Amino acid sequence: MKATLPTPSVKLWRAPDVMDAVMLKGQFVGHRYPPHTHDTHCLAVITGGTLAVEVRQERRLCRRGDVIVIDADVVHAGVAAGDGHWKMRVEHVQPAALAAYCERLGIPRRERFEVTSPFIVDAEVSRYLYGVNWCSEVDDDPFKRSEALACAVVGLHARHAARAADFPVVRREPALVRAVKSRLCEDLHARITLSTLACEFNVTPFVLLRAFEREVGLSPHAFQQQERVRHAMPMLRSGRPIAEVGARTGFADQSHFTRVFKQQTGVTPKIYQAAFS
């Protein structure tokens, strides 16, 4: 019996808080991109299937998890490979928007990524770019979205740029980190972003992120999620309703609470609570 191919689908939206990017989530069947350019940078993550991509005479079969970074006005083409379908998530970013974002982040201004190769195998960058796109699509957790964007841009500049990035030196900042930890612990309901948090402590987002990760071993957002789960555990053990516990510990809704709790503990709040009943 012949295998049934997926149904093509494309979703497009604007993301004002992600460098004002145009976001794309697509599933393609037998599609072919002829040689062309964009006036935007293209940051793509393959999420399924196989796509044959050619950029400046360099050709590669790209599969799940692979990242493709193509600067504005660079000719490229693509065609379905393998069984004829692929899925991807893409950010289209204007050069001026990238430069402005770098300045806000606190790293050297750049209008282009200028990567050594457009084909990048980097699980961390792939995860962050996927996270930015997914969070933007479902309007999930602006703090997570802002942090993932910063990590993706810094990762591309630090590990994949042809021209080395001259990042600011970030030394140990124990007092800053203690203050940020206290801020996040005291207000589990804080609706912040990496930029607004950095502004509260009069540092750049880059300095805050680097200093916090070095001292704590977690990003500020990961630390916030950890503290929310830690505060939720005793309430679950005491038998409080799961929805109430999620609301009291700062989660957007019960599904958000369940997703994060399971990520952190390996079980759902319901299973955890049942063990103590």
Beta strands, then each sheet from edge to edge (+ up, - down):
strand 1: 9-15
strand 2: 21-29
strand 3: 32-36
strand 4: 41-55
strand 5: 58-63
strand 6: 67-70
strand 7: 76-80
strand 8: 85-93
strand 9: 119-120
sheet 1: 1+ 2- 8+ 4- 5+
sheet 2: 1+ 2- 8+ 4- 6+ 9-
sheet 3: 1+ 2- 8+ 4- 7+ 3-
end
